[in-house]
C-alpha cells in the first residue's frame, strides 16, 4: 500500500512529503522512490538503522568517505597495529581457557 502525504508541519515553514509503507513477510521495507532519488540511494549504499524509542526508527545514509575521515582523525595518535595485536592476544587467551579440554 502506498499513500503519499504532503503535511504542513505546524510552526515550520516546510511541507513534509511522507509515504506509508509496510514490511513484507521477509522483513523488507521499500524506501519510497522520491526519497531514494532525493538522497541518491542506489544498490549497496550503506544505511544505518536504529531504534530511537518504542515507536520510532531512524534510517541514516552513511558516507563511507566521511566515516573513514573521522576514524583517521580520531585514531591518528593511536598505534592500531599494537591495539589489534593486544585484542588478538586477549581473544586467543580467552579461547584457550574456555576450550582448554578441546585444545589439549
BELURFEN-V978323 format. One record per residue. N is the residue number from 0. RES is the residue in one letter. OMEGA is omega in degrees with one decimal (none if undefined). Layout:
N;RES;OMEGA / N;RES;OMEGA
//
This chain:
0;X;-178.5 / 1;X;177.2 / 2;X;177.7 / 3;X;-179.4 / 4;X;170.2 / 5;X;-174.3 / 6;X;174.5 / 7;X;-179.1 / 8;X;178.8 / 9;X;177.8 / 10;X;177.0 / 11;X;-177.7 / 12;X;-179.8 / 13;X;171.5 / 14;X;-179.2 / 15;X;178.4 / 16;X;-177.6 / 17;X;174.2 / 18;X;177.2 / 19;X;179.3 / 20;X;177.4 / 21;X;177.6 / 22;X;-179.3 / 23;X;-175.1 / 24;X;176.7 / 25;X;178.5 / 26;X;-178.1 / 27;X;-179.8 / 28;X;178.1 / 29;X;176.5 / 30;X;-176.7 / 31;X;-175.9 / 32;X;-177.8 / 33;X;177.0 / 34;X;179.0 / 35;X;-179.9 / 36;X;-177.7 / 37;X;-176.8 / 38;X;-179.2 / 39;X;178.3 / 40;X;178.7 / 41;X;-179.5 / 42;X;176.5 / 43;X;172.6 / 44;X;-177.7 / 45;X;177.6 / 46;X;174.4 / 47;X;177.2 / 48;X;-178.8 / 49;X;176.8 / 50;X;177.7 / 51;X;173.6 / 52;X;-171.4 / 53;X;-175.1 / 54;X;-179.1 / 55;X;171.3 / 56;X;177.7 / 57;X;174.0 / 58;X;-176.6 / 59;X;174.8 / 60;X;179.6 / 61;X;177.3 / 62;X;-176.0 / 63;X;-179.4 / 64;X;179.6 / 65;X;178.0 / 66;X;179.4 / 67;X;-179.7 / 68;X;-179.8 / 69;X;179.0 / 70;X;178.9 / 71;X;179.3 / 72;X;-177.1 / 73;X;-174.4 / 74;X;-172.2 / 75;X;-179.4 / 76;X;-175.3 / 77;X;175.3 / 78;X;-174.7 / 79;X;179.3 / 80;X;179.0 / 81;X;179.2 / 82;X;179.5 / 83;X;178.4 / 84;X;179.7 / 85;X;179.6 / 86;X;178.7 / 87;X;179.9 / 88;X;-179.6 / 89;X;179.2 / 90;X;179.4 / 91;X;179.6 / 92;X;178.3 / 93;X;179.3 / 94;X;179.2 / 95;X;179.2 / 96;X;-175.7 / 97;X;-174.6 / 98;X;-177.6 / 99;X;-177.9 / 100;X;-178.7 / 101;X;-176.1 / 102;X;177.5 / 103;X;none
//
